[in-house]
Amino acid sequence: MLALACARLFSQTQVPEWCRALPRPEYRTLQRVPVSDAWFEVYEVARGVFAVYEPHQFEETISYLILGKKQALLFDTGMGISDLKKVVTELTHLPILVLNSHTHNDHVGSNWQFERIYGMDTDFTRQNARGSREDAQAEMGADEICGNLPTGFDPKSYATRPWKITSNTHDGDRIDLGGRQLEVLATPGHTPDAISLLDRANGLLFTGDTYYPAPIWLYRPETDLDAYAASIHRLAALAPELKLVLGAHNIPVASPSVLPRLEAAFEAVRTGKVKPRPADPGQVVYQVDEFSFRMRAPQPKP
Ligand SMILES: [Zn+2]
């Protein structure tokens, strides 16, 4: 996801509607791991896999810390609103390698805190690594925050800080964490640099923003719908060998059967079987069963 000025409902008490829905019931069954920073909630969602969740901001971003025996991979670094590195250090003493599911601001916010960062070899990635202010500032609206921002955090100066890509990565690369191998799957569409991460031996698929259990945002200029369709087709084919699908927003666990259903839902949208409803100016939302896709409004025929 990526917040832009979209209308969100306020209650009379000015608590945003998304915030009143928290905590999401799915978390009740997950194993919570205590950490010292109240901005984050951490859950061990599979053996050696920690979901680092940021429930106090609208994106409800989830980063994942995946442990091997020799090193750990941090798949995304969240909003950059509080001190992610400190929390990660409470969870492991292994050396950390950062890899981003894609480089929208809400997934790279704490990249600057880390020394080893793999990046997809795309111009989009290199551009975003320079940092930016506009998308970060759009995350700070009154209806974007649920509870308290961390002490000392200044929303007015909030920006995505630049980071240094220390290695390029590509589709098919394997990353050995020691006793755990991860495969990089290029799944462009949401962005040109979107990837999924496959832990084949343990049946885990980390899908970034290609799939998460909330409205999927496919309206930005960098979104390519043909590429997205091909990417979810590729992921759906993996479903029989998976145990768990782990997306990057709201709820960290989903059944692998969600992937073929996602593909069918998007196919129904693309073949004109679903009527859109209007959303923000220039955007529409297609709802198919439990899936919803926020997309650019179709251009009227001349
Ligand atoms: Zn995104």
Boltz pocket constraint, residues with backbone or C-beta under 6 A from the ligand:
constraints:
  - pocket:
      binder: B
      contacts: [[A, 1], [A, 2], [A, 102], [A, 104], [A, 190], [A, 209]]
      max_distance: 6.0
